[in-house]
Amino acid sequence: MLHIDPDDHILEIGCGHGIAVSLIAPRLKTGSITAVDSSRAMIDKAQRKNEGLDADFIHQSFGETALGDQRYDKIFAFSVNIFLHDAEKELSLIRGYLAPLGALYVFHQPPPASGMEVVQGFADRITGELEKGGYTVRDVLFKKLAPSPCVCVISQPSPTP
């Protein structure tokens, strides 16, 4: 769903064990991937899992992370709860980190045995938070995965008047 280009600069919020990094990093040539997680244990596991791959890991809460002047073509988060409630601070930070025409991808997979109606509810909540935070939702994609379906809400900062 991310449609990785070899020159993309990508930021993952809440990388957990580093599974996504292990899938993305090998596809980058001149691009980069940076992964942030507030858990030291998760960052340690992600670094071990991705040893030898070109990836940067930051142990810090996303709201406290200073990423400097780097701009990202794609920023994504998978099942990170900040996008289910008041995410105004985080969405403001993301706006500053996105490259022109960059996009934010918010994935969410509810607990096992959840049906599409539960996933639709998460899609609606995420969409509402993004719109409240000044983003335009470009697409909402659903995929049936095991153990439960998943949603991806793709958005970009709304143009300022």
DOMARGU-100441 format. One line per field, with one value per residue (C-alpha): residue number from 0; chain; x, y, z. Coordinates in nm, 4 decimals. Each point is the difference from the previous one (the first is absolute). Example, Ala and Ser with C-alpha at 12.3 -4.5 7.8 and 13.67 -1.06 7.14 Angstrom:
BEGIN
seq = (0, 1);
mol = (A, A);
c1 = (1.2300, 0.1370);
c2 = (-0.4500, 0.3440);
c3 = (0.7800, -0.0660);
***
This chain:
BEGIN
seq = (0, 1, 2, 3, 4, 5, 6, 7, 8, 9, 10, 11, 12, 13, 14, 15, 16, 17, 18, 19, 20, 21, 22, 23, 24, 25, 26, 27, 28, 29, 30, 31, 32, 33, 34, 35, 36, 37, 38, 39, 40, 41, 42, 43, 44, 45, 46, 47, 48, 49, 50, 51, 52, 53, 54, 55, 56, 57, 58, 59, 60, 61, 62, 63, 64, 65, 66, 67, 68, 69, 70, 71, 72, 73, 74, 75, 76, 77, 78, 79, 80, 81, 82, 83, 84, 85, 86, 87, 88, 89, 90, 91, 92, 93, 94, 95, 96, 97, 98, 99, 100, 101, 102, 103, 104, 105, 106, 107, 108, 109, 110, 111, 112, 113, 114, 115, 116, 117, 118, 119, 120, 121, 122, 123, 124, 125, 126, 127, 128, 129, 130, 131, 132, 133, 134, 135, 136, 137, 138, 139, 140, 141, 142, 143, 144, 145, 146, 147, 148, 149, 150, 151, 152, 153, 154, 155, 156, 157, 158, 159, 160);
mol = (A, A, A, A, A, A, A, A, A, A, A, A, A, A, A, A, A, A, A, A, A, A, A, A, A, A, A, A, A, A, A, A, A, A, A, A, A, A, A, A, A, A, A, A, A, A, A, A, A, A, A, A, A, A, A, A, A, A, A, A, A, A, A, A, A, A, A, A, A, A, A, A, A, A, A, A, A, A, A, A, A, A, A, A, A, A, A, A, A, A, A, A, A, A, A, A, A, A, A, A, A, A, A, A, A, A, A, A, A, A, A, A, A, A, A, A, A, A, A, A, A, A, A, A, A, A, A, A, A, A, A, A, A, A, A, A, A, A, A, A, A, A, A, A, A, A, A, A, A, A, A, A, A, A, A, A, A, A, A, A, A);
c1 = (0.0000, 0.2969, 0.1251, 0.3661, 0.2254, 0.3777, 0.0594, -0.2766, 0.0803, -0.2292, -0.0826, -0.1710, -0.1688, -0.0128, 0.2224, -0.0438, 0.2106, 0.1107, -0.1995, -0.0898, 0.3606, 0.1167, -0.2410, 0.0711, 0.3746, 0.1157, -0.2133, 0.1661, 0.3023, 0.0559, -0.2900, -0.0068, -0.2166, -0.0119, -0.1979, -0.1109, -0.1341, -0.0458, 0.0944, 0.3696, -0.0773, -0.1718, 0.2824, 0.2547, -0.1989, -0.0447, 0.3731, 0.0889, -0.2574, 0.1324, 0.3722, 0.1866, -0.2820, 0.0280, -0.2545, 0.0024, -0.1738, -0.0969, -0.1064, -0.2342, -0.3665, -0.0950, -0.1358, 0.3453, 0.2075, 0.2003, 0.0788, 0.1677, -0.0407, -0.0655, -0.3217, -0.1771, -0.1900, -0.1983, -0.0737, -0.1878, -0.1186, -0.1462, -0.2458, 0.1308, -0.2723, 0.0884, -0.2071, -0.3144, -0.0415, 0.1172, 0.3098, 0.0268, 0.3597, 0.1232, -0.1780, 0.1578, 0.3458, -0.0698, -0.1026, 0.3451, 0.1787, -0.1869, 0.1642, -0.2106, -0.2514, 0.0923, -0.2673, -0.0939, -0.1113, -0.1828, -0.0539, -0.2098, -0.0706, -0.2391, 0.0225, -0.0543, -0.3550, -0.1007, -0.2198, -0.0210, -0.2491, 0.2663, 0.2620, -0.2414, -0.0453, 0.3767, 0.0151, -0.2669, 0.1789, 0.3381, -0.1558, -0.1696, 0.3251, 0.1915, -0.2624, -0.0195, 0.3805, -0.0054, 0.0581, -0.1845, -0.0736, 0.1074, -0.1029, -0.1257, 0.1092, -0.1130, 0.1776, -0.1044, 0.2953, 0.0381, -0.0900, -0.2241, -0.0578, 0.2113, -0.0643, 0.2405, -0.1028, 0.2172, 0.0056, 0.1882, 0.0030, -0.2854, 0.1137, -0.0003, -0.2166);
c2 = (0.0000, 0.2324, -0.0447, 0.0349, 0.1807, -0.0616, 0.3692, 0.0425, 0.1431, -0.1776, 0.0461, -0.2680, 0.1062, -0.2835, -0.2581, -0.2748, -0.3054, 0.1584, -0.2239, 0.2813, 0.1246, -0.3485, 0.0092, 0.3582, 0.0573, -0.2533, 0.1783, 0.3388, 0.1005, 0.3742, 0.0340, -0.0560, -0.1331, 0.1329, -0.1827, 0.1499, -0.1860, 0.1021, -0.3475, -0.0747, -0.3744, 0.0382, 0.2143, -0.2595, -0.2810, 0.2049, 0.0740, -0.3672, -0.1090, 0.2528, -0.0333, 0.0619, 0.2025, 0.3735, 0.1326, 0.2532, -0.0766, 0.2602, -0.0903, 0.2812, 0.0901, 0.1407, 0.3184, 0.0654, -0.0982, 0.2675, -0.1173, 0.3195, 0.1159, -0.3435, -0.0158, -0.3278, -0.1099, -0.2500, -0.0121, -0.2981, -0.1612, -0.3465, -0.0419, 0.3041, 0.1264, 0.3703, 0.0172, -0.1255, 0.3008, 0.3606, -0.0112, 0.3735, 0.0315, -0.3028, 0.1052, 0.3443, -0.1595, -0.2301, 0.2982, 0.1486, -0.3250, -0.0780, 0.0921, 0.1942, -0.2506, -0.2419, -0.2209, -0.1400, -0.3649, -0.1082, -0.3762, -0.1681, -0.3667, -0.0674, -0.3021, -0.3509, -0.1045, 0.3598, 0.0341, 0.2630, 0.2071, 0.0454, 0.0904, 0.2509, 0.1577, 0.0442, 0.1438, 0.2548, 0.0990, 0.0365, 0.1978, 0.2324, 0.0636, 0.0678, 0.2426, 0.1733, 0.0320, 0.1755, -0.2961, -0.0997, -0.3704, -0.1232, -0.3633, -0.2616, -0.3551, -0.3228, -0.3348, -0.3338, -0.1321, -0.2631, 0.0188, 0.3001, 0.2490, 0.3152, 0.3567, 0.2572, 0.3652, 0.2044, 0.3765, 0.3186, 0.3337, 0.2160, 0.3097, 0.3102, 0.2874);
c3 = (0.0000, 0.0474, -0.3585, 0.0999, -0.2458, 0.0290, 0.0779, 0.2605, 0.3388, 0.2449, 0.3668, 0.2081, 0.3220, 0.2525, -0.1677, 0.2585, -0.0920, -0.3296, -0.2321, -0.2409, -0.0056, -0.1029, -0.2950, -0.1082, 0.0534, -0.2649, -0.2616, 0.0551, -0.2044, 0.0506, 0.2429, 0.3737, 0.2793, 0.3533, 0.2683, 0.3303, 0.3030, 0.3623, 0.1268, 0.0506, -0.0158, -0.3392, -0.1423, 0.1167, -0.1673, -0.3185, -0.0191, 0.0468, -0.2593, -0.2521, 0.0643, -0.3239, -0.1575, -0.0537, 0.2488, 0.2829, 0.3298, 0.2580, 0.3536, 0.0908, 0.0095, -0.3402, 0.1607, 0.1502, -0.3026, -0.1790, -0.3528, -0.1192, -0.3569, -0.1520, -0.2040, -0.0663, -0.3090, 0.2033, 0.3690, 0.1360, 0.3192, 0.0521, 0.2900, 0.1867, 0.2323, -0.0252, -0.3189, 0.1750, 0.2297, 0.0178, -0.2223, -0.0638, 0.1282, -0.1947, -0.3198, 0.0269, 0.0320, -0.2948, -0.2128, 0.0606, -0.0865, -0.3216, -0.3296, -0.2497, -0.1400, 0.2814, 0.1542, 0.3389, 0.0130, 0.3161, 0.0207, 0.2651, 0.0595, 0.2889, 0.2303, -0.1410, -0.0879, -0.0780, -0.3036, -0.2711, 0.2025, 0.2714, -0.2608, -0.1581, 0.3433, 0.0324, -0.3532, 0.0930, 0.3240, -0.1734, -0.2869, 0.2488, 0.1888, -0.3219, -0.1293, 0.3394, -0.0133, -0.3391, -0.2322, -0.3142, -0.0214, -0.3428, 0.0317, 0.2453, -0.0827, 0.1632, -0.0148, 0.1418, 0.1987, 0.2678, 0.2818, -0.0797, -0.2832, -0.0265, -0.1115, -0.1461, -0.0033, -0.2371, 0.0427, -0.0730, 0.1775, -0.1241, -0.1880, 0.2155, -0.1266);
***
